[in-house]
Amino acid sequence: MCNCVRLGTDEQVKEFEAVLEEYKGDRGNVMVVLQKTQGIFGYIPEGTLKMIAESLKMPESEIYGIITFYSQFTLTPKAKYNIDVCLGTACFVLGAQDVMDKILAKLGVKVGEMTKDGKWIVTSCRCLGCCGLAPAITINGEVYGKMKVEDVDRIIDSFAD
């Protein structure tokens, strides 16, 4: 058994081990292994990188490079609600950093950190492609434009379960 018990449930670990065994030594299937790993855990835990690299006989740095190159992969667990704050030029100039600071303070997290209840994670990006709505954020892909600091509480509170 691998040293990845803390990565997820016993079932997830067994499923991950089966994927490693199925594609062992076949570096041509690195994308499939990464997709399956993310499908099992919901993201690619950093603790799996060494095991994937050893199984596929590839450098760990190459695995990491693939993960960070393709936007479909993430090393960060997904929360129920994913907030992405645009810090591109238009958004930044119109106050996106203040909006970001308010969101982080309200949720009590840092960028890239998930709330303890697993409900929220806040990330930043360079452009959401909606500069006319600057400053903009997305929550699970839904765009909220022309954001003001005073909008943050109302919007986040509207997601109360």
N, C-alpha and C positions, 0 to 999 in steps of 0.2 A: 504494500500500500504506500502511496506517496505521502510526503510530508505536507499535505494541503488540507488536512482535516478542518482547520480553522477557516478555510475559504468559503465553506458553505455546508450544506447538509450532507449526511453520509451518502444519500442518493446522488447528489450533485458530484461528489468526489468520485464515486464509482463510475458515473457516466463519463466524467472527464478522463479517468484512467482508461476506460474503454476506447475513447477517441485516440488517446496517445498510443495505445496498443495497436489499433486499427491502422494508423498511418505511420507507425514506427519506421524510421529510416528513410521516409519518402518526402524529402524537402520540397518536392513539386506540389505537395498538397498543403503548404503552409497556410494559404488563404482559407482553405476548408477547415483546417484545425483551429485557426483563430476564430472563424465564424461559429464553429460548433462550441468552442470554449465560451465565447460571449453569449451564445444562446443558452448555455447551461447556467452561467453565473449572472447574466444580465450585463456583464462587463468583462474585461480581461484582467483578473487580479494579478498584480505584479508578482505575487508568489508563484504564478504558473509559468512565467517567462522562462525560467531556468529549466523547468521540466519539459516544456515544449521544445526548447533549443536542444536539449540532450536527446529527446525522442526523435527529432527530425535531423539530428546531426548538423545543426546550424549554429553560428555564433548568436549568443543572446542579444548582442547589439543589433544584429540584422533583424531579428524578430521585433525588437523595440522600434527600429526604424520603420518597419512595415506598419506597425500599429499606429505610430504617430503620423505617418504619411497619409493613410486612408481615413477619411472622416467617418466612415461607417464603424470604426473601432473606437473603443474608449477604455481607458485605464481607470476611469472614475465610476463608481457605482451610480446608478440612476435612482433618483428619488421619485416620489409620487409626482411632485411638481418641480420641473426644471426651469429655472429663470436664467435667461441669457440676456445680459445687458450689453448693448452695442456701445463700444468706445471708439468707433470710427470718428473721423474728423468732424463731420456735421453734428453727430450726437454729442461728442465730447465738448465741442465749442458751445453747444446749447445746454450744457449742464448734466450730461450723463454721469459724470463722476459723482456729483452730489446725490443723484438718484441711486447710484450703486451704493454709496456710503449709507444712505438711509435704509436700503434693503438689507444690507449686511448687519447694521445695528439692530433693526427690527427682528431679524431672525437669529441674531447672536452667533453668526458664523463668519468665516473668512472666505474669500473667493476659492471655489473648488471644494469647499468643505460642506458636508451634509449635516443637516440638523440632526440632533440625537434621536428624534422620533422617525427619521427616514423620510420625512415629508417634503423637505425642500433641499435643493442644492442650487447654488448661484455660480454662474460662470460668466465670462466676458467673451466678446468676439470683436472683430475689427469692422464688420459691416453686416447688417441684416438686409441690405438692399432696399431699404425704405427711407432714404435720406430726407424725403419730403415730410416724414413724420417725426423727425428728430426732436428730442432724444427718444429712442425707442428701446423697448425690451420685448422679449417673448416669454411666454409661460406655456410650456409644452407646445411650442410652435405657434401659438396665437399671438399676434402682434398687438402691443399696446403702445400707441404713439403719442407724441407731444407730452411726454411724461414730465411731471413736476414732482418735487419732493413730497408735497402735500398729497399726491395721489397714491403714494406707496401703501400707506396703512389701509385705505379703502380697498385697493385691489387685492392685496394679500389676504385681508380679512374676508373677502368674498369667497375664498377657497376653504373656509372653515368647514370641517366635516362633522 
